[in-house]
Amino acid sequence: MENKNEDLDNLVTDLKDYLDTRSKLGKLKAIDKGSRIAAESASAFIIAIIGFLGLFFLSIAGALAISEVLENNYLGFFIVSVFYILVTLLFYVNRDSWIQKPIVNSLIQNFFKDNGDEDL
């Protein structure tokens, strides 16, 4: 009888250890996925900043080139500004399909990406 109580105590202890380990594993997997998403977001942000700087200087060069061709300093910058306003309006009108959905889909895809470890 005492042997059965001892086996039952061992079983309860093992079950508690198992549940505690599963809980810790779940937390570690959540931290891993969150950190991967944060790292990808940070790298996308850095790439966007570098791209913005390149586009900024390219825009200035284009505005100066247009100004030289039209022989009017202000007209080149005005044309480039109107171009960016039109592009901004185009993106604003299509923001759901061009910006929001791809970002949400990318985040969901990264969250559920299988990294070779078994799921909970």
C-alpha positions in Angstrom: 0.0 0.0 0.0 2.8 2.3 0.9 4.4 1.5 -2.4 1.3 2.7 -4.3 1.3 6.0 -2.3 4.9 6.5 -3.1 4.2 5.8 -6.8 1.3 8.2 -6.8 3.4 10.9 -5.1 6.1 10.4 -7.8 3.5 10.6 -10.5 2.1 13.9 -9.1 5.6 15.3 -8.7 6.5 14.3 -12.3 3.3 15.8 -13.6 4.0 19.1 -11.8 7.5 19.1 -13.3 6.2 18.3 -16.7 3.6 21.1 -16.6 6.2 23.5 -15.3 8.6 22.6 -18.1 5.8 22.9 -20.7 4.9 26.4 -19.3 8.5 27.5 -19.5 8.9 26.1 -23.0 5.8 28.1 -24.1 7.2 31.3 -22.7 10.5 30.7 -24.4 8.9 30.1 -27.7 6.8 33.2 -27.4 9.9 35.2 -26.5 11.7 33.7 -29.5 8.9 34.6 -31.9 8.5 38.1 -30.5 12.3 38.7 -30.8 12.3 37.5 -34.4 9.5 39.7 -35.3 11.1 42.7 -33.5 14.5 42.0 -35.3 12.8 41.8 -38.7 10.9 45.0 -38.0 14.0 46.8 -36.9 15.9 45.6 -40.0 13.0 46.7 -42.3 13.0 50.1 -40.5 16.8 50.5 -41.1 16.5 49.6 -44.7 13.6 52.0 -45.1 15.7 54.9 -43.6 18.6 54.2 -45.9 16.2 54.0 -48.9 14.6 57.2 -47.8 17.9 59.0 -47.7 18.8 57.7 -51.2 15.5 58.8 -52.5 15.8 62.1 -50.9 19.2 62.9 -52.5 18.0 61.5 -55.8 14.9 63.8 -55.6 17.2 66.8 -55.0 19.4 65.8 -58.0 16.3 65.3 -60.2 14.8 68.6 -59.1 18.1 70.4 -59.9 18.3 68.6 -63.3 14.7 69.6 -64.2 15.4 73.2 -63.0 18.5 73.3 -65.3 16.5 72.0 -68.3 13.6 74.4 -67.7 16.0 77.3 -66.7 13.9 78.0 -63.6 15.2 77.1 -60.2 11.8 76.8 -58.5 9.9 74.9 -61.2 12.1 71.8 -60.9 11.4 71.5 -57.2 7.8 72.2 -57.8 7.5 69.4 -60.3 9.2 66.9 -58.0 6.9 68.0 -55.1 3.8 67.6 -57.2 5.0 64.1 -58.2 5.4 63.1 -54.5 2.0 64.6 -53.6 0.4 62.4 -56.4 2.3 59.3 -55.2 1.3 60.0 -51.6 -2.4 60.4 -52.7 -2.1 57.1 -54.7 -0.7 55.3 -51.6 -3.3 56.9 -49.4 -6.2 55.7 -51.6 -4.7 52.2 -51.8 -3.3 52.0 -48.2 -5.3 48.9 -47.2 -4.2 46.7 -50.1 -0.7 48.1 -50.6 0.5 48.8 -47.1 -1.7 47.4 -44.2 -2.5 43.9 -45.6 1.1 43.1 -46.6 2.4 44.2 -43.2 -0.2 42.2 -41.3 0.3 39.2 -43.5 4.1 39.4 -43.0 3.8 39.6 -39.2 1.3 36.7 -39.1 3.5 34.7 -41.4 6.6 35.4 -39.3 4.7 34.5 -36.1 3.5 31.1 -37.4 6.8 30.3 -39.3 8.0 26.9 -38.3 11.6 27.1 -37.0 12.1 23.4 -36.9 11.0 23.0 -33.3 7.8 21.1 -32.4 4.6 23.1 -31.7 3.0 23.2 -28.3 
